[in-house]
Amino acid sequence: MAHIRVGTRSSALALAQTDLVAALLHRAGHTVDIVTMQTRGDQVLDRSLNQIGSKGVFTEELEQALLSDRVDLAVHSLKDLPTELPPGLVVGAYTFPSDRRDVLLTDGATLRNMKPGTRLGTSSVRRTAFIRAVRPDVVLVPVRGNLKTRIDKWRSGAFDGLVLAAAGVLRLGWEHLITEYLDPGVITPSPGQGVLAVEVAQHRRDLRELMAQINDVRAQIVAVAERAVLDEVGGGCQIPLGAYGEWRSDTTLSLLAQVAGLDGTPVIKKAVTCSAREAEQAGRIIGRYLREHGALELIQTQEG
């Protein structure tokens, strides 16, 4: 039995996700101490995420705690974790996959039938770009803060609707607020969305062996393929790129990715079907295709 210090962000969603991992550690006979901290993304709320840094805005402080031995594990939403980790750190487990789509919270209007001029809140350049591609007549309103803060702003009338990751809404038990699950072929989720990543120091073989016991291999295969797209394109986590893998059989999955300019045009899209063994390679092929067809220029325009 070991006493394991688990690092996490201090938001209600981050704590709920960390509790899922802690429960597994308890069942394995270990004691757990949850260590909370704020990241740069939590502290700087008056600017958009791409303005404060595209990499590690929600993970850097947790990773520093791992490297300085202040915590033993760190739990992240995988979509927030850069594809290139600091030397000495690895993802020990991909676990607790949830619904991986984006969702719309409104008074009943769907993305297709909402009125022109409807104001939608989002903190994501990806969601902004993809929504503008299909509904250029909708107004996208920047909104920052934790999940409860954003929902409270919507309920207070700051905007007409809110676009969020389904996984967070479901994990906090707020599924009754969801109006529509958005088609991932149109509003393509962030690479790794809906999956939890448990990060650990590479030299901690004891913890890595424990993480292997809770690792969801099917979730890992899909997540690695999606993140291979992002890695090939480059540009960090806060870019207008989505990637979505879905199992078609026990051994075959489809993989779709797209990138768009912040004004919604153009949209560059690529999809393949591959075996589980070929999944990461397929992600890299798609990433190269997007890059060769102008993805970097779109990202640089957005960042500028």
C-alpha positions as CSV (number, residue, x, y, z in Angstrom):
1,M,0.0,0.0,0.0
2,A,1.2,3.5,-0.8
3,H,0.2,7.0,-0.1
4,I,-0.3,8.8,-3.4
5,R,-0.4,12.5,-3.9
6,V,-2.6,13.4,-6.8
7,G,-2.4,16.9,-8.3
8,T,-5.3,18.6,-10.0
9,R,-6.8,21.9,-10.8
10,S,-9.2,23.3,-8.2
11,S,-12.4,23.6,-10.3
12,A,-15.4,21.5,-9.5
13,L,-15.0,19.6,-12.8
14,A,-11.3,18.9,-12.2
15,L,-12.1,17.7,-8.7
16,A,-14.9,15.4,-9.9
17,Q,-12.6,14.0,-12.6
18,T,-9.8,13.5,-10.0
19,D,-12.2,11.7,-7.6
20,L,-12.8,9.1,-10.3
21,V,-9.1,8.3,-10.4
22,A,-8.8,8.5,-6.6
23,A,-11.6,5.9,-6.3
24,L,-9.6,3.4,-8.4
25,L,-6.5,4.0,-6.2
26,H,-8.5,3.5,-3.1
27,R,-9.9,0.2,-4.4
28,A,-6.4,-0.9,-5.1
29,G,-5.6,-0.4,-1.4
30,H,-3.8,2.9,-1.6
31,T,-4.4,6.1,0.4
32,V,-4.8,9.3,-1.6
33,D,-4.1,13.0,-0.9
34,I,-5.6,15.4,-3.5
35,V,-3.4,18.5,-4.0
36,T,-5.2,21.4,-5.7
37,M,-3.6,24.3,-7.6
38,Q,-4.5,27.0,-10.0
39,T,-2.9,27.1,-13.5
40,R,-2.3,30.1,-15.7
41,G,-5.5,29.4,-17.6
42,D,-7.4,29.6,-14.3
43,Q,-5.8,32.8,-13.2
44,V,-5.9,34.9,-16.3
45,L,-9.6,35.3,-17.2
46,D,-9.6,38.7,-19.0
47,R,-8.0,37.4,-22.2
48,S,-8.8,34.5,-24.6
49,L,-6.8,31.3,-24.2
50,N,-4.9,31.8,-27.5
51,Q,-3.8,35.2,-26.2
52,I,-2.2,33.9,-23.0
53,G,-0.4,31.0,-24.6
54,S,-1.4,28.0,-26.8
55,K,0.5,25.3,-24.8
56,G,0.1,24.2,-21.3
57,V,-2.1,26.9,-20.0
58,F,-4.0,24.4,-17.9
59,T,-1.2,21.9,-17.2
60,E,2.2,23.6,-16.7
61,E,1.8,24.2,-12.9
62,L,0.8,20.6,-12.4
63,E,3.7,19.3,-14.4
64,Q,6.1,21.4,-12.4
65,A,4.7,19.9,-9.3
66,L,5.3,16.4,-10.7
67,L,8.9,17.3,-11.7
68,S,9.6,18.7,-8.3
69,D,8.1,15.7,-6.5
70,R,5.4,17.7,-4.8
71,V,2.8,15.3,-6.3
72,D,3.0,11.7,-7.6
73,L,0.3,11.9,-10.3
74,A,-1.5,14.6,-12.1
75,V,-5.0,14.3,-13.6
76,H,-5.8,16.3,-16.7
77,S,-8.5,16.6,-19.3
78,L,-6.5,15.1,-22.2
79,K,-7.6,17.9,-24.6
80,D,-5.7,20.4,-22.4
81,L,-2.5,18.4,-22.4
82,P,0.1,19.4,-25.1
83,T,1.2,16.6,-27.3
84,E,4.9,17.2,-26.4
85,L,5.3,16.6,-22.7
86,P,8.3,17.9,-20.6
87,P,11.2,15.5,-20.4
88,G,10.7,12.9,-17.7
89,L,6.9,12.9,-17.8
90,V,4.6,10.4,-19.6
91,V,0.9,9.7,-19.7
92,G,0.5,6.7,-17.5
93,A,-3.2,6.1,-18.3
94,Y,-5.9,7.2,-20.7
95,T,-9.0,6.6,-18.7
96,F,-12.7,7.3,-18.0
97,P,-13.7,8.2,-21.6
98,S,-17.0,10.0,-21.7
99,D,-19.2,11.4,-24.5
100,R,-16.7,13.1,-26.7
101,R,-18.9,15.5,-28.6
102,D,-19.6,19.2,-28.0
103,V,-23.0,20.2,-26.8
104,L,-25.3,23.2,-27.1
105,L,-27.1,24.7,-24.1
106,T,-30.0,27.0,-25.1
107,D,-33.7,27.6,-24.3
108,G,-34.5,24.9,-26.9
109,A,-33.0,26.2,-30.2
110,T,-30.7,23.9,-32.1
111,L,-27.7,25.0,-34.1
112,R,-29.7,24.5,-37.3
113,N,-32.9,26.3,-36.3
114,M,-31.7,29.1,-34.1
115,K,-32.5,32.6,-35.2
116,P,-29.9,34.8,-37.0
117,G,-28.1,37.0,-34.5
118,T,-28.3,34.4,-31.7
119,R,-25.5,35.0,-29.2
120,L,-23.5,31.9,-28.3
121,G,-20.8,31.9,-25.6
122,T,-17.6,29.9,-26.1
123,S,-14.0,30.1,-25.0
124,S,-12.7,28.0,-27.9
125,V,-11.3,29.2,-31.2
126,R,-12.1,25.8,-32.6
127,R,-15.8,26.0,-31.8
128,T,-15.8,29.6,-33.0
129,A,-14.4,28.6,-36.4
130,F,-16.5,25.6,-37.0
131,I,-19.8,27.2,-35.9
132,R,-19.0,30.2,-38.2
133,A,-18.5,27.7,-41.0
134,V,-22.1,26.5,-40.8
135,R,-23.8,29.5,-39.1
136,P,-22.0,32.7,-40.1
137,D,-25.1,34.6,-39.0
138,V,-24.7,33.6,-35.3
139,V,-22.8,35.9,-32.9
140,L,-20.0,34.2,-31.0
141,V,-19.3,35.8,-27.6
142,P,-16.0,35.2,-25.7
143,V,-16.6,33.7,-22.3
144,R,-14.0,32.4,-19.8
145,G,-14.2,30.8,-16.3
146,N,-14.9,27.4,-15.0
147,L,-17.9,25.4,-16.2
148,K,-20.2,26.6,-13.5
149,T,-19.2,30.2,-14.1
150,R,-20.0,30.0,-17.8
151,I,-23.3,28.3,-17.2
152,D,-24.3,30.9,-14.6
153,K,-23.5,33.7,-17.1
154,W,-25.7,32.0,-19.7
155,R,-28.5,31.6,-17.2
156,S,-28.2,35.3,-16.2
157,G,-28.8,36.3,-19.8
158,A,-25.3,37.3,-20.9
159,F,-25.9,35.4,-24.1
160,D,-28.5,33.1,-25.6
161,G,-26.7,29.8,-25.6
162,L,-23.4,28.1,-24.6
163,V,-21.2,25.6,-26.4
164,L,-19.3,23.2,-24.2
165,A,-17.7,19.7,-24.1
166,A,-20.4,17.1,-23.3
167,A,-18.0,15.3,-21.0
168,G,-17.8,18.1,-18.4
169,V,-21.5,18.7,-18.4
170,L,-22.2,15.0,-17.9
171,R,-19.5,14.5,-15.2
172,L,-21.1,17.2,-13.1
173,G,-24.6,15.8,-13.5
174,W,-26.0,18.6,-15.6
175,E,-27.1,16.6,-18.6
176,H,-30.7,18.1,-18.2
177,L,-29.3,21.4,-19.5
178,I,-28.2,20.0,-22.8
179,T,-30.3,21.0,-25.8
180,E,-28.3,19.3,-28.6
181,Y,-25.3,17.0,-29.0
182,L,-23.4,18.5,-32.0
183,D,-22.5,16.3,-34.9
184,P,-18.7,15.6,-34.7
185,G,-18.6,15.6,-38.5
186,V,-19.5,19.3,-38.4
187,I,-18.4,20.6,-35.0
188,T,-15.4,18.3,-34.7
189,P,-14.2,17.9,-31.1
190,S,-10.7,18.8,-29.8
191,P,-8.2,15.9,-30.0
192,G,-8.5,13.8,-26.9
193,Q,-11.7,15.4,-25.8
194,G,-13.7,13.4,-23.2
195,V,-10.7,11.4,-22.1
196,L,-8.8,11.8,-18.8
197,A,-5.0,11.6,-18.8
198,V,-3.1,10.6,-15.7
199,E,0.5,12.0,-16.0
200,V,3.3,10.5,-14.0
201,A,7.1,10.7,-13.8
202,Q,8.8,8.3,-16.2
203,H,11.1,6.9,-13.5
204,R,8.2,5.9,-11.2
205,R,7.8,2.3,-12.4
206,D,5.6,1.4,-9.4
207,L,3.1,4.0,-10.4
208,R,3.3,3.3,-14.1
209,E,2.5,-0.3,-13.4
210,L,-0.5,0.7,-11.4
211,M,-1.6,3.1,-14.1
212,A,-1.4,0.3,-16.7
213,Q,-4.1,-1.5,-14.7
214,I,-6.6,1.4,-15.1
215,N,-5.6,2.3,-18.7
216,D,-8.5,2.0,-21.2
217,V,-6.6,0.7,-24.3
218,R,-9.4,1.5,-26.8
219,A,-9.6,5.0,-25.5
220,Q,-5.8,5.3,-25.7
221,I,-5.7,4.1,-29.4
222,V,-8.3,6.7,-30.5
223,A,-6.8,9.5,-28.4
224,V,-3.2,8.8,-29.6
225,A,-4.5,8.9,-33.2
226,E,-6.3,12.2,-32.7
227,R,-3.3,13.8,-31.0
228,A,-1.1,12.6,-33.8
229,V,-3.1,14.9,-36.1
230,L,-2.5,17.8,-33.7
231,D,1.2,16.9,-33.4
232,E,1.8,16.9,-37.1
233,V,0.0,20.2,-37.7
234,G,1.6,21.9,-34.7
235,G,0.4,25.1,-33.0
236,G,-0.6,23.9,-29.5
237,C,-4.0,23.0,-28.1
238,Q,-5.8,26.4,-28.7
239,I,-6.1,26.3,-32.5
240,P,-9.1,25.9,-34.8
241,L,-8.5,22.1,-35.3
242,G,-10.7,19.2,-34.4
243,A,-10.0,15.4,-34.6
244,Y,-12.5,12.6,-33.9
245,G,-11.9,8.9,-33.9
246,E,-14.7,6.4,-33.6
247,W,-14.6,2.6,-33.5
248,R,-16.5,0.9,-36.4
249,S,-15.7,-2.6,-35.2
250,D,-13.5,-4.3,-32.7
251,T,-10.5,-3.7,-34.9
252,T,-11.4,-0.8,-37.2
253,L,-11.9,2.8,-36.6
254,S,-12.7,5.9,-38.6
255,L,-10.7,9.1,-38.1
256,L,-11.8,12.6,-39.1
257,A,-10.0,15.9,-38.7
258,Q,-10.7,19.4,-39.9
259,V,-9.2,22.9,-39.5
260,A,-10.8,26.2,-40.4
261,G,-10.1,29.9,-40.3
262,L,-11.7,31.9,-37.5
263,D,-14.1,33.4,-39.9
264,G,-15.3,29.9,-40.8
265,T,-13.5,29.7,-44.2
266,P,-11.9,27.8,-45.6
267,V,-12.6,24.4,-44.0
268,I,-9.9,21.8,-44.7
269,K,-11.1,18.3,-43.9
270,K,-9.8,14.7,-44.2
271,A,-11.2,11.3,-43.1
272,V,-9.8,7.8,-43.2
273,T,-10.7,4.3,-42.0
274,C,-7.9,2.3,-40.5
275,S,-7.1,-0.7,-38.3
276,A,-6.2,-0.2,-34.6
277,R,-2.6,-1.0,-35.4
278,E,-2.5,1.8,-38.0
279,A,-4.3,4.4,-36.0
280,E,-1.4,6.6,-35.0
281,Q,0.0,6.5,-38.5
282,A,-3.4,7.4,-39.9
283,G,-3.5,10.4,-37.6
284,R,-0.1,11.6,-38.9
285,I,-1.1,11.1,-42.5
286,I,-4.2,13.3,-41.9
287,G,-2.1,15.9,-40.0
288,R,0.3,16.1,-42.9
289,Y,-2.6,16.4,-45.4
290,L,-4.0,19.3,-43.4
291,R,-0.6,21.0,-43.2
292,E,0.1,20.6,-46.9
293,H,-3.3,22.1,-47.8
294,G,-2.9,25.3,-45.7
295,A,-3.6,24.5,-42.1
296,L,-0.5,26.3,-40.9
297,E,-1.4,29.4,-42.7
298,L,-4.9,29.4,-41.1
299,I,-3.4,28.9,-37.7
300,Q,-0.8,31.7,-38.1
301,T,-3.6,34.0,-39.3
302,Q,-5.6,33.2,-36.2
303,E,-2.6,33.6,-33.9
304,G,-1.7,37.0,-35.5
